Amino acid sequence: MMKTGVLIALIIFWITVGGVVGWQLIKGTAAVFPSENSAINQSVQTPSASNSGTPATVALTRTELARHDNSTSCWLLISGNVYDVTNFLPLHPGGKDRILPYCGADATQAFATQGGEGAHSSQATQMLAEYKLGPLQ
């Protein structure tokens, strides 16, 4: 009987720990994504070109958009707004390879047609807002 009580206590403990850790992971993931508040005067804080980690204000121009054209820094232009989807690449249900060809470019049509396979869901559109840097200048 004593062993059963200990076993039940251990199960409850691990379920509780798992729930707390899971909740922290969910909260932590949300904090990683940029919000609309990160767009200040149509500029964005990004690491400087020297990679020193010091933020530098960058204008959201086509030239700047084109610099973010790979899996380590993927910005998309969708309907006149720039989105940094770098952190979303590994989470994309269709795989990151569906997004990578559009990094640094206008992805309006691709997003609207889900790469020619139909429209994205309203949930996908809502998620996109989390990555908005601001309007293209």
C-alpha positions in Angstrom: 0.0 0.0 0.0 2.9 2.4 0.8 4.4 1.8 -2.7 1.1 2.6 -4.4 0.9 5.9 -2.5 4.4 6.8 -3.4 3.8 5.9 -7.1 0.6 8.0 -7.2 2.5 11.0 -5.6 5.2 10.6 -8.2 2.7 10.5 -11.0 1.0 13.7 -9.7 4.3 15.4 -9.3 5.4 14.7 -12.9 2.1 15.7 -14.3 2.3 19.0 -12.4 5.9 19.6 -13.5 5.0 18.7 -17.1 2.1 21.2 -17.0 4.3 24.0 -15.6 7.1 23.4 -18.1 4.6 23.1 -21.0 3.0 26.4 -20.0 6.4 28.1 -19.7 7.3 26.9 -23.2 4.0 28.2 -24.6 4.5 31.6 -22.9 8.2 31.7 -23.9 7.4 31.0 -27.6 5.0 33.9 -27.7 7.6 36.2 -26.3 10.0 35.4 -29.1 7.7 36.7 -31.9 7.9 40.4 -32.7 4.7 42.3 -32.1 3.2 45.3 -33.9 4.7 47.5 -31.2 8.2 46.7 -32.6 7.5 48.9 -35.6 8.4 52.5 -34.7 8.2 55.2 -37.4 8.2 52.5 -40.1 11.6 51.3 -38.8 12.6 48.2 -37.0 15.3 47.3 -34.4 17.7 44.7 -35.9 21.2 43.6 -35.2 23.7 46.0 -36.9 25.6 44.9 -39.9 28.7 44.4 -37.8 26.9 41.6 -35.9 27.9 43.2 -32.6 24.4 42.7 -31.3 23.9 46.4 -31.0 20.5 47.3 -32.4 20.4 49.7 -35.4 17.3 51.3 -36.8 16.6 50.0 -40.3 14.2 51.6 -42.8 11.7 49.1 -44.2 12.6 49.6 -47.9 12.8 47.2 -50.8 16.6 47.2 -50.5 16.5 46.2 -46.9 13.8 43.6 -47.5 16.0 42.0 -50.2 18.8 41.6 -47.6 16.7 39.2 -45.6 16.5 36.5 -48.1 17.5 33.3 -46.3 16.6 30.9 -43.5 18.6 32.8 -40.9 16.8 36.1 -41.7 13.6 35.8 -43.7 11.4 38.9 -44.3 8.4 38.8 -46.5 6.4 41.6 -48.1 2.7 40.8 -48.0 0.1 43.4 -49.0 2.4 46.3 -48.5 3.7 45.2 -45.0 7.0 43.7 -44.1 7.0 40.6 -41.9 10.0 38.9 -40.2 9.0 35.2 -40.3 12.4 33.8 -39.5 11.2 32.2 -36.2 8.1 30.8 -37.9 10.0 28.9 -40.6 10.5 25.7 -38.6 6.8 25.9 -37.4 5.2 26.2 -40.9 2.8 23.3 -41.4 3.9 22.9 -45.0 7.6 23.1 -44.1 10.0 25.9 -44.3 10.8 25.1 -47.9 7.4 26.5 -48.9 8.4 29.9 -47.6 12.1 30.1 -48.3 11.7 31.0 -52.1 9.9 34.2 -51.0 12.3 35.4 -48.4 13.4 39.0 -49.2 10.7 39.4 -51.8 7.0 40.1 -52.3 5.0 37.1 -51.1 1.5 38.6 -51.4 0.3 36.3 -54.1 1.9 33.2 -52.6 0.3 33.9 -49.2 -3.1 34.8 -50.7 -3.2 31.5 -52.7 -1.2 29.3 -50.3 1.4 28.8 -53.1 -1.4 28.0 -55.6 -3.2 25.5 -53.4 -6.0 27.7 -52.0 -6.4 30.4 -49.4 -4.7 30.5 -46.0 -7.0 30.2 -43.0 -8.1 33.1 -41.0 -6.0 31.7 -38.2 -2.9 31.9 -40.5 -3.7 35.5 -41.2 -4.1 36.3 -37.5 -0.7 34.6 -36.8 0.9 36.6 -39.5 0.1 39.8 -37.6 2.5 38.6 -34.8 5.4 38.9 -37.2 4.6 42.4 -38.7 7.5 44.8 -38.7 5.6 47.6 -40.4 4.6 49.0 -43.8 7.1 49.1 -46.7 8.4 52.6 -47.2 
